[in-house]
Amino acid sequence: MNSEIKVFLDKISKENRTILTYEESRRVMNLAELPLNKMKLAENLDECILKANEISYPIVLKIVSEDVIHKSDSGGVKVGISSDEELQQSYEEMLINVKNYYPNAKIQGFSIEEMVNGIELIVGTSTDSQFGKMIALGIGGIFVEVYKDVSFRLIPVTEQDVLDMIEEIQGKKMFEGFRGLPEVNTKELISLMLKVSKLIEAFPQIHEMDLNPIVATIDGLKAIDARIILK
């Protein structure tokens, strides 16, 4: 696993790039054995419809572009699409909205993704100039910057560190199946956090990594979005 990731990251560095594309970030996550939702790439509307039917509705449509940093803000994400007709409408609206927000954006394609529901978490890593590599766990989704309900630790972390981080989160009650939502599987979350910690230890060239959201579903944890930035 580590050798494949090393070859892949070295290739990106040799291209003088520091920001991985969405699909490249997902590839690193897959090689690191982190849980992902189903996703297929498409280049045009016909391919989008084909891939959506392969995954099965409802699906999520996302723009794929290195130039589109804020997908949600620019209209580059459409959720809950439940038919070919809805997909065509969402596709056309997305192209218009993204081009209005990012006029010079180069669109590589689209991702068609399995739609999952549950508690949204964030797991992220950063590089502090004074302390070094840090890992974060908190309530995720679009409100992460509003609530800022996040706990931090230095990498590497232990199983006990992750348990302590969970206890520090103010909204930890949501982890327990709040109002009928799926309960967060603590063992799975610990496993995911330890894998992320080991990944960053093994590859310190990863300057920043955000998995937001990671959704706790009835079938377990699934990472829905990923961003990786190299030094």
Secondary structure, 3 states (H helix, E strand, C coil): CHHHHHHHHHHHHHCCCCECCHHHHHHHHHHCCCCECCEEEECCHHHHHHHHHHHCCCEEEEEECCCCCCCCCCCCEEEEECCHHHHHHHHHHHHHHHHHHCCCCCCCEEEEEECCCCEEEEEEEEEECCCEEEEEEEECHHHHHHHCCEEEEECCCCHHHHHHHHHHCCCHHHHHCHHHCCCCCHHHHHHHHHHHHHHHHHCCCEEEEEEEEEEEECCEEEECCEEEEEC
